[in-house]
Amino acid sequence: MATADAAPPAGSGRDHVVVFPLMAKGHMLPLFHFATALAAHHGLRVTVVTTHGNLAFARHHLLPSESVSLAALPFPSHPELPPGVESKDALPSLSLFPAFLRATAMLAEPFAGYLASLPSPPLAVVSDFFLAFTQRVATDAGVRRITFHGMSTFALALSFYLARRTPTAKGVVDGGAPFRVPGFPEGVTITGDDVPDSLSQAEDDPLLRFMFDEILNWEYRSWGILVNSFDALDGEYAAVLESLYLPGTRAWLVGPLFLLAAGVGESSQEEESDEDPEGCLPWLDEQAPGSVVYVSGRDAIPRHRGAARRALARACRLRPRLPVERPVVHRRRRAVVAAGESSWQGRRRRRRRTAAARSGSPGGGRDANAKQVAEIIGAGARVRAKAGSGEVVGRAHVAEKVRELMDAGEAGRRMRDRAEQVKQAARAAVGEGGTSRLALRRLVDELRRSGGQRQ
């Protein structure tokens, strides 16, 4: 795998795709998987753009390949950010995330310089939703931009619908009665608790103000939408999502991306393995089958990050607690408790006949993810809170939902069985002839047909 400070790759742009993830581990990994799948399955050359401070992480997690290279841009300095901080994960406080996004927006000029240095325009720029400046840069370069989202099609469609129709959202809150979102399948309704308070408070929230002013304004102009989900789970919401963009915009459901990459040498983390950097496998082997709860989402708790796990342990009488840095697949594990920053990608990686308890969080999109997993798919129990309110959920309520998942009774069994069905559908989607693999093929064919130029 080649690495360069924005050095142009050799060859024609007709077989070259530029991928630019947000500098955050949960956003980078799925696009690394996407880059791997493009190079291995479709013979494309892929350049992953990042910053110098993220090169080591990228080198470690990208599969060695002559077809995948790295280009490093200098991370801009920002008065509100500590020196040397180049990723969201390194922020000392999530309150600095708006400043981090403003700093990333300053990458527009060096990124434009990188595209200009290429011998010919690439087929496409595939970039993270938060990197809205790449839309402007790609448009100026005459290149199509495809936006990557880590959320489900359902969550995207619902969140964008409410964001673009604030009066409707306010009416749902004030009216109190269930509201059927136009275009959604029969039976899918929302209530006031599903509408984030932030939609009416954006003026007072620097992150939301940035999203409305700098991101959503450009988001709807994307040529395409790359979604880390699959048709059997999310296909019926694709048309609703596409209708919220400019005419002709397509949603490409190509996930789960980590399973696509698993076919070319990546560990899928779907099956048990001997890798045990945290040293917890011997402890897991001692536990009763289906007795372990995996708790994720530490970024959702800006202060006292261990408090949620300790409270859960006290409430559910779970002992002992082992800290781990990644999901552990093991037959002893029965449930996942996901909060806040736990992404759709994360739940796709962890669902191995494992139901999920999902809590509310500051972002409306993540609340929509929770609604889909618990209320529509039926593979989890939702820890109820007002969407986007930051409301603290009592430990007794969390404990109740965890017990519901862990219980050997009918309700818990149904959720775990549904999770198993979703797992099998996901594997089928990325297999030979599967919907996600075909969608990726159609995406590549469409880009090659037109040479990647905007029409």
N, C-alpha and C positions, 0 to 999 in steps of 0.2 A: 504494500500500500504506500503510494507516494505521498509525501508531505511537502508543502511549499508555502511560502508567504505569498499567497494569491498568484502563483505561477500558472499560466495558461496550459491546459493539457493539449497534447497533440491530437490531431484528427479532426473530423468534420463535426459541426454542431448537430448534425442530424442523428448522431448516436450519443449525444452528451446531455445529461440532466444535472442541474445545479440544485443542491438540497441545502437549505439554511434553517436549522432548528433554533428555537429559543434556547439560550444558555441556561438550561435547567435539566437535571437528569431525567425527570419524568417526561420531558418534551423531546430530549435528544434521542433516547433509546428507541422509541418507535420509528423515528426517521432513519436511524442507523439500520434498523431491520428493513425498512423500505428500500434504502440504498442497496443493501445486500440482495434483496429480491430482484431489483431492477437489473443489477449486474449479472446475477447468476441465471435468471430465467429468461431475460430478454436481450442479453448481449449489449447492454448499454454501458457507457462510461459514466461514472457518477463522481462529481466533486462535492464533498460536504464542506460547507463554509462554517467556520467558527472563529473564535478568538484565540490568541496565544495561550491564555490561561486555561483554556479548555482542551488543548491539544492532547495532553496526557490521558484524560478521560476518554477522548474520542479514539485515540490509538488503542487503548485497552479494550474497548467494546466493539470496534469495527473489525469484522473478519479480514484477515490479510487477503488482499486481492489486487492484482495489477489493474483492475477495472475501477477500483474505488480509491480516490485520492482525497487529501485534505488541503484546504486553503485557509490560511490564518490571517485574520484582520486584526489590527491593533484596537483594543477596547478603549473607548473614549473615557477621559477623566470627567468626573462629575462632582461638584462641591459637596453633595450630600452623601456620597458613597465613600466608604473607607478605601484607601489605596489597595490595589491588588484584588479587589472583589470583582469577579467577572462572571459569576453565575448566581442564579436565584438561591441555590442551596447554600451559598456562602454568606448570604446576607445575615447580619447579626439580629435583624428584626424584620418581620414581614411588612412593617410600616414603611420600610425603605423600598418596597417593590415598585411604587410609582416612579421614584427617582431612578431605579434600575431600568425601567422601561424607557424613560426619557433618555437615559444614556445609550441604550441600544438603538434608539431612533437616530442617534448621531453617527451610526454606522452607515447611513445612506450614502454618503460621499465615497468612502473607501469601497463599498460594495459596488457602486456604479463604476468605479475605476477598475475593479476586478472584471466585471462583465465586459467593459470596453477593451480589456487586454486580451480577451479570447479571440482566436483567429476567425471564428464565426459564431453567431448567436446560438445558444443552446436550444434544445427542444423545448425546455420549460424551466422555470424557477419554481421549485416546490418549497414553500416556506411556512413557518409557524404563523398561526393566527395573530399572535402578539406582535409579529414583525411587519406591521402594516406598511412601513416605509419601502419594503421590497416590492409592493404593488406599484408605487410611483416609479421606482428605479426600473422595474421590468417593463412597464408601459413605455417609458422614455427610450428603452433599448429595443422596443418592438418585440418583446418576448412575452409569452404567456406565463401568467403566474397562477399556480395552483396552491390554494390555502390548505394547510394541514390542521385538522382538529383532533384533539384527543377525546372529545365527548362523543356520545352516540348521536345518530341522526335525529332521534326523537328529542333529545335534550337540546340540540342545536336549533331545530325547528321551533320548539316551544320558546326557548330563550330569545331567539331573534324575533319571533312574532311579537312577544310582549315588549321587547325593546323598541320595536318600530311602531308600536301602537300603544303608547303610554296611556292615553285616555281609556282605551279598552281595558287595560290592566287595572287602572284605578276603579273602573266600573265594576270589575269582578270583585275587588276588595270591598267596595262600598255596598254592593248588592247582596253579598253573602251567599247567594245560590250558586250551585255548580254551573260552570260555563263550558260549552262545547266549542273548542277552537276550530274555526273554519278550516276545512281540508283534512283534519285528522279523522281517523276511522271512527265509526259509530261506537259510542260507549267511552271514549277518551274525553274526560272532562277535567277541569281544574277548579279550584276554589280559591278564596282569598289567601289561604295559607300557602298556596303554591306560587304566589306572586311576590317576588322579593321587595322588601321595603325600599331597597336601593333605587328602584325605578323612579320613585318620586323624590329621591334624595341625592340624585347624581351631582347636583351643584355643590353639595357639601362633601363629596367623597372624591379625593384627588385621583384615585385609581379609576373609578367609574367615569369621571370627567375625561380622563385620558382615553378611556376605551370608546366613549361616545364621539369625542372630537377627533382622535387620531387613528383609531382602529376601525370602528364600524363604518365610518365614512368611506374607507377604502375597501373594506372587506367585501361589500356587495358588488364590487367591480371585478372580482376574481373571475378568471376564465373557468376554473373548476374548483371543486371541493373534494379533498381527499379525506375520507372518513375511516377511522380504524374500527370498523364494525362489518357486519355481513348481512346479506339480503334476507335470510330467514328470520333474523332478529329485528332488522331495522329498515328493510326495504320499503315497507308501506308508508314510511314518513319521508322518503327521498323527494317525492314530488312537491310536498309542502315546503321542504327546505329550499328546493330549486326555485320555487315561485317567489322567494324573498330576495333573490339576486336578480341581476340583469337578465333579460331574455336570452336563452341559449346556454346558460350556465348549467353544468352537469355535476351531480354528486356521484363520486366514484367510491363505492363501498368495497374496500380491498383487504379488510382485516379478517381475523386478528393478525397483525403484521409480524408478531413474534413467531407465530406458527409458520408463516411463509418463509421467514428466515431460517427456521429450524430445519427446513428441507435441504439447506445447503451448508450444514455444518454447525449452525448455532444450536445450543442447548435450548429446548423449548421450555424448560422449567415446568413442564407439564407432568413429567414422570419423576419418580423418586430418583435421586442421584447420590453419589458418595461425596459430593462436594459439601463441606461443612465448615466454612470459615469461622462461624460463631461457636462451634463446638456443641451444638444442641442436639444432634442426632442421637447420641447415647441416651440423653434424657428423654427424648421423644419415644425411643424404643421401650422405655420403662412404663409409659402411660397406657391406659386402657384405650382400645380403638375408639376413635370418634370423640375423644374427651378433651381435645385441645382447641383453644380459641386463638386465632391470629389477629392481633390488633394493629391496624395501620393508620397512617394519617397524622404523623407527628407535626407536620408543618401547619396543621390547622390550629395548633395550640401555641400561640406566640409566647406565652409565659408558662413556666412550670410544665414543660413538655411531658414529664413523666406522670403528671397528676391524673390524666385520664386513665392510663393503664392501672395506676394504683387504685383509683376509685372503682374501676371495673373489677379488679381482683377482689377488693373488699366486698363489693356488692354481690358478686357471684361466688365468693369463697373459692377463688381460683388460686392455687399455689403450686409451685412457685412461679416467678415471672422471669423469662429469659429475653434480653434484648437481642434483636437480630436486625441486619441491614437489608434483607431482601426476603420476599415470600419463601416460605419453606413448604415444599410439597411432601406430605407424609400421610400415611394411612391413619395416624392418630388424630389428625386435624379434621374437625367437623365444620367449623364456622369461621368466617372472616368478619371482623368489625372494622368498617372503613369510615373514615371521617375526613371532612375538609378537603385537603389537597389530593386525596386518593383519587386517581383518575380512572376514566373508563378503561384506559389501557391496563391499569393495575388490576382491575377486577377481571378483565379478560385473561390476564396471566394467572390469576389465582383460582379461577373457578374450576376445580377438579372435584366434582361431586361435593362441592362445598357451598353452603348457602351463605348469604351475606346479610349482616345488619348494617344499615347505612344511616348515618346521622345527617342532619341538616348542616349547612355550612354557609359562609359569607357569600358565596357565589351562586346566583340563580341557576346557572348551568349544572352545577353539581347537585343542586336540589332536584332538578329535572331528571338527572341520572338516577337519583335515589328513587324518585317516583316510578320511573320505568322498571328498575330492578325489582322493587317490592310490589308495586300495585298492578303492573301490566304483565311483566314476565312471570312474576310469582316465585322468584328465586331468592327472596330475602324478606326481612322484616324491617320496616322503616321506623327509625327513631324520630318521632314527630317533633318538629319545631317550625316556627314561622320561617319561610324561605328567606334567606339572606338577612335575618335579623340579628345574628350573632348571639341568639338566646342560649343560655346555658341549660343543658338538659340534665335533670336530676339523675343520680346514679341508680335510683330504684327503677326508673323507666328504662334505662339502658340494660340493667340486669334482667328486667322482665323480657325484653326483646332477645337477649342472648339466650336465656333459658328456653324461649320459644324455638330458637334455632337448634339448640342442643337437645331438646326434648325428644324422647323416643316415640312420642305420640304422633297422631295423624298429621297435625299441622307442620311439625318439623320434618316429617318424612316427605310430605308433598313438596316442600321447598327444596329439600335436598334432591329429590327425584327430578324436579324441574331444572335444577342446576346441572344435573347429569345430562339431561336432554339438550340443554344449551351447549354444553361441552361437546357433545357428539355433533351437533349442527355446525359448530365452529370448525371442527376438524374436517368435516365434509366440505365446508366452504373453501378451504385452502388446498384441498386435495385435487387430483387430476379431474378436470371437468367441473370443479366446484365454482360457485358463483363469484367468489372473490378473486380466484385465479383468472377467470374469464374476464372480469371487470378490469383487472390490471392489464391484461392483453389488449382489450379494446381501447384502454386509455393510451397505451404505447402506440398502437396502430393509428389512432386518431392524430396524435402528435406527429408521428412520422409522415402521415399522409399530407399534412399541411406544412411540414417543415418546421413546426413549432412557432410559426409567425402568427401574430394576432391578426384576426380577420375583422 
